Every structure is written in C-alpha cells, then in structure tokens.
Amino acid sequence: MIMEYAGKLIRGYLLSYSGLLAVSLIFSYLANNYSSTPFITESPTLFHGLIVAPSEEMFFRYFVPLLLMYFGFPYLLGSCMVAAPLFAAAHYWAYNNNIYAMLSAFTAGCWNSMIVYKYSGREPFNFSPGLLCAMLGHASYNLTVTYMADRMLEISVITALLWALFEIYFRRVEE
C-alpha cells in the first residue's frame, strides 16, 4: 500500500514537473518568434513556490472540479473546460496580457488536471496522491523558472526520462 502510494506520488510529480516545463518552453518558443527564452516572472520565489502554487492547485484542481462534480460533471470535463480557463484568466495580470502565456496557463491547467486524474484513486474519486503531485510539480516549476530558467529544457528532458524509468520500475513492482 505504501509502495503503491509512493510510486504514484513520484511518477505523478515527475510527469507534472516535466510537462509544465515543456508547456512553458513550447509557448515561450512560439511567443518569442522562435527563440528559446522561457516566460519569466520576477517574484518572491518562496512565496510563489510554497504558497501560491499549492493554493492555485487546491482551488483549480480540487475546489472548482469538486463543486462541478457535485452537479454531475465528470472530473476531467469540469477541470479542463471550466477550471483551466479560470486558471488562465487568473494569470491575465501576471503575464501582462500575453496571449501565448495565457494559452500556456490554460494548457498547464489541463496538464495538471490530467495528472490529478491519472494518479488519484478512482473508486470513489479521491484526489490522493494526484493533487499532491500537481502541487509539487507546480511549486518546482515556479522555483525552476525563477532560478534556473536557462536550464529548463535539460531539466524537462531529465525529469521526463526519470518518470519513464520510475514508470517501468513501479509497474513491475505493482504486478
């Protein structure tokens, strides 16, 4: 039981983190006329890593979808069709009206919604450990953008490869 939870947590975190980095790089590349400089927001890192990222994930990946699930919407539909656009709109001021950054936030919202869904319990749907994976991935992304923006591509590739290795390992352990 503990090994299964740890396996989901590690894999979900690595997939969330590498995916968020990739989303940011793709939209930054498109927005900057095919340059590779990622969007960078200058902000107090610990505040954004430890307070903002988990709070955003709690609201947009838990509260909003849970409210919609109460009214009969499936998690992914409510999360991607309602919560992700709200997540993008919440970043309107932070990204200075940049449409590519808004699209990046929308895509990141859908990505983390899929992470929560993939790595959470299904019977009944319980958000654990998927929501924690999304929180950790988002916090790590914020810290990386602030401190290591010039290494985002390498970090994204490394974390994606680590995810693949852990995916293979934990699938064998779970069988």
N, C-alpha and C positions, 0 to 999 in steps of 0.2 A: 504494500500500500504506500509506504513512504517512498520507495524507489520509483513507483509509478508517478506519484506527485512530483518528485524531484525531476524526473525525466521530462515531464510535461513543462515544468517551470523552466528548465534550462533550454529546451528546444524552443518553447514559445518566446522566451526572452531573446535568444539569438536570432530567430526569424523576424521578430518585431524590429529589433535594432537594425539588422542588415537591410530590411525592407524600407524602413524610414530613411536611412541614409541613401539608398538607391533612388527612392522617390524624390528626395531633395536634389540629388545630383542630376537626375533627368530633367526636372523642371528648371533648375538653375541653368543647365546647359541650353535649354530652349529659350529661356528668358534673356539670357545674356548673349544673344546672337552666336550661339555655339561656342561659347567659352566654357571653362570648367569650374569657375568660381561659384561656390555654393552661396545661397542666401545666408547672410549673417546678420543677426540682430544683436546689437550691443546691449547687454542687460546683465544685471547681477546673476551670475551663474547659479549659485547655490539656491537662490530664491526660485529661479525657473526650473532647476533640476529637482529640488526637494519639495517645493510647494506647488508651483503652477502645473507641472507635468502630471503628478498624481491627481491633483484636483480636476484638471481637464478630463483625464481618463475616467475618473469617478463620475463626472457629470455626463460626458458624451458617450461613454461606453457602458455605463451602468444605469444611471438615473433615467435619462431620456428613453433608452430602449426598454427598461423595466416598465416605465409608465405606458409605453406603446404596447408592450406585451400584455399588460393588464387589459387593454382594449382589444386584444386578439391578434395583434400583428406578430408575425414571426420575428425572432431576434435580428437576423441579418437584414430583412426588409426594413424594419424600423431604424436600425442602426445606420444602414447605408443611404437610405432615401430621406431620412429626417435628421438624424444626429450628425452625419458627416457634413451636409450643407450648413447646419448650425455651427459646427466646428470651424468650417471655412469662414463663415460670416464673423465668428468671434475673433478671427485673426485679421480681419479687414484693417484695423488700425495698426496692428503690429507690422504688417507688410506694406504699408504705405500705398494702398490701393493697387498693388501689382497683381494683375490677373493670373500670371503664372504662379505666383506664390499662393494665391487663393486656390488655384487648381491643385497645387501641391498639398495644401492643407486638406482639401476635400479627399484627395487620393490617400493621404496618410490616415485620415479618419476611417475610410473604407478598409484600408490595410489592417489597422489595429482592430477594427470590428471583426474582421475575419480571424485574426489571431485569438481574440477573446472567444469566438465561437469554436474554433478548432481545438483549443486547449482547455476548454471548460467541460464540466460534466453535463451530460445530456438528459438523464432521467432522474429527476426533472432538471432542467437547465439551471445551473447554479453559479456561474461566473468564476469558479475556482478551478485551477490557478490562472486561467486565461486573463482575467483582469489584472492580476499582479504582473504577468508577463508584459502586458501593454504599458502598465505604469513604469516598469523598469526600462523597457525599450525606449519610451518617450523621454524619460529622465536622462538616460545615456545619450540619446540623440541630442538633447539640449546641451549637455556638457561637451559633447564632441564638436558641435557647431561652434561653440564658444572658444574652446581651447585647441582643437586640432582640425580646423576646417580644411586645411591644406592636405590632410591625410584621410579624408572621408572615403575616397574611392578604395584605398588599400584596406581600411578598416571594414568597409562594407563587404569586400571580397573575402577577407579573413573570417568575418563572423558568419557569412553565408556558408563557407566551407566547414567551419566548426559545427554549424547547425546540421549540415549533411552528415558529418561524422557521428554526431550525437543521435541523429535520427536513425541511422543504421544500427548503432550500438543499442539504443534503448528499445528498438523494435525487436532485436534479438533477445534482449533480457525479458521483455514483456511476453514473448512467445514461450 
